[in-house]
Amino acid sequence: MLSENIKAIRKSKGLSQEELAAQMHVVRQTISKWEQGLSVPDSDLLVSLSEALETPVSILLGETIPETPTDSLQELSEKLAVLNLQLAKKKDTRRKALHWLLISLCVLLVTVFIVLLQLNSPYLAWDYHDPERAITGTAFRIFEWLFIRSSPLLLIGAMIGVFLTRKKA
């Protein structure tokens, strides 16, 4: 009875013999001998065992505890199907978010480009002898220079991303 109860409770707690032995500061072979009925723990170790298994000593010494049946193959496949469905939904949500983010980036790039065209580089007519105008004009010119050179690549990349993240029918 004791040997069967130790094994059944250990398995129900999801512990291996090594893990239980480490908790009790004994070697794995000791746990194995207890479970095979080749030896029994002394009173101190029995108390330690009950604490490690979070089970009263009376239950360890009491009647046989039936082993909990393992999940059937059907139950496992149903659980896996649910997990796969959840992962698919999560992946689809991420794809949609990325898709709309890339569309927004395309719209933003085109809008900034149109605004820059409408402004027709007004900073070229500024008087750069005024320090405030010189700093602002230089910063604006650097932004425009970087934007004009990088925006086509960003726009092409974003459009490819929109194409790749579209919902496939």
N, C-alpha and C positions, 0 to 999 in steps of 0.2 A: 504494500500500500504506500509506504513512505517513498519508495523509489519511483513508483509510477506518478505520485503526486508531485514530486520535485520536478520530474521531466515535463509533465503536463503544464504545470504553472510556469516553469521557465519558458516553455515554448509559447504559451499564451501571452507572456509579457514581451515576447519578441527578443529574448536574450539567447545568445549562444553560450555554450559551456565556457568558452574562454572569457566572455564578458562577465558572467556570473562569478567565475573563479577570481577574476581581477577585483570585483567588488568585495569579495569575501577574503581576499589575500591568501588564497590557496591555489594549488596548481589545477589545471584542467582535468587531469587524471582523477583527482579527488572527486570532482563533480561527476565524472563518468562512472566511477565506482559506486557512488551513492545512487545514481540513476539505474545502474544495473543490479543493484541490490547486493553487491559484493562487500560493501561496508556501510556503516551508518554514521552520521555525524554525532559527536558528543553533544552534551547539553549546551555548551557555549556556542558551538558552531551551529546548532539547530536554531538558537535564538538569532544568530547573525544571518542565517539562511532565511528565516522568516522575515527579517527586516529587509534583506536584499530583494526578496520576492514580494515584499509588501503584503504578506499573507500571515494570518495568525498561525501560531504553532499548532493549535488544535486542528486546523484544516490540513496542515502538512501531515499530521499524524492520523487524521480522521479517515473517512471512507474515500474510496478511489474517485478521483475527479476525471470525468470523461474528457478526452482530448477534443478540442474544438475542431470541427471538420474544416479542412482547407477549402478555399473557394473553388467551385467547380469551373471547368473550362468555359462553360456558357457564361457564368457570372463575370469571369475575367475578361472575356471578349466584349461583354456589354460595357464593362468599366472602361476598357480601352476605346471602344467606340465613342463613349461620352467624352473622354479625354481628347480624342482626335477631333471631335466636333468643336470642342472649346478652343483647341489650338487653331483650327481653321478659321473660326470667328475672329480670334485675336489677330491672326495674320491678315485677314480681310480688312479689319478695322485699321491696322497699321498701313496697309496698302492704300486705302481710301484717304487717310490723313496725309500721307506722302504725296499722293496724286493732287489733292487740293492745295497743298503747300507749294508744289511745283507750278501749278496753274497760277497761284497768287504771285509767285516770283516772276513768271512771264509777264503778267499784267503790270507789276511794279516796274520791271525793266523797261517795258514799252512806254509806260507813263512818264518815267523820269527822262527817257530819251526824247519824248515829245515836248516835255517842259523845257529841256535844254535847247531844242530846236526853236521853240517859241521865244526864248530869251535872247537867242542870237548872240550869245557871248557878250553881254553888256559890260562885263568887267574890262574889256579891251579899251573902252572909252574912258575908264576911270583915271583920275589923277593919282598916280602912285607915289607922289611926293608927300601926301597925307599918310602918316604911319598906320592909322586905322584902316584906311582904304587899301593900303599896300598889303597888310596882313590878310584882310578879308579877301581881296582879289587874288592873292597868291593861293590861299586855301581853296577858293572856289575853282581856280584854274587847275590845281592839282587834282581836285575831285573830278572835274570834268575830263581831264586827260586820262585819269585812271578808269573812269566809267566808260568812256568812249572805247578804250582799248580792251577792257575786260567784259563789257556787257554783251558783245556778240557771242563770245564763248559761253558765258553764263546762260544766255538766251537759248543757244543751241542745245546746251546740256540740259536745261530745264525742259525744253520741248521734247527731247529724246526721253527724258524721265517721265513726262506726261504720257508719251506714247507707250512706254514700257509698263507703266503702272495702271493703264486703263483696264477696265473690267473686260475680261475675255469671255465672249459668248460661247 
